[in-house]
Amino acid sequence: MASASAKQKKESGSGELWCLDIQETATKKTHERLSGFLSPEEMTRVRVRQQSHKSLPPEIQERSVGIITYNLGWLPGSDKRVVTLPESTSSSLQAAAPLVRPGGAIVVTCYRDRREAREETETAIREMSKLDESKWNVVLHDHLNRANGACVISALRRFGES
């Protein structure tokens, strides 16, 4: 997802890309991948931080973000004890919504391969369901033939809302 977001910023020539992850390995891989894709000048607009998503960076202004993406759970091949949690995801989603500008989106990829992940998925669905329907279109994309498959929740902030 970082490369897709980076491509959009590269084509528009403006904005910043913020990448947060609690796994040090993930932040290093993200920085390396983006460095291979973006110019040194473009990399000056990239912020990669090793931190929980519970608290989003205070530098990010309300209604300034085009897209916020979440890939919940743990990094494959890494320490399975370092994971996102329902409580931090709930706090993060509540903080994220005001940051998204009209026409922007929040996209959450959830996994259900373990009990804790299923709980986090239910938390994400519950939080995203609370978004005001007059301002947001929220959709759950789910597998019909795979009980523990990943699902994606997408929320598009409507244009013209105040």
PyMOL commands that set and color helices and strands:
alter all, ss='L'
color gray80, all
select helices_A, chain A and resi 2-12+24-37+40-43+86-99+115-129
alter helices_A, ss='H'
color red, helices_A
select strands_A, chain A and resi 17-21+46-50+65-71+100-110+136-141+151-157
alter strands_A, ss='S'
color yellow, strands_A
deselect
rebuild
show_as cartoon
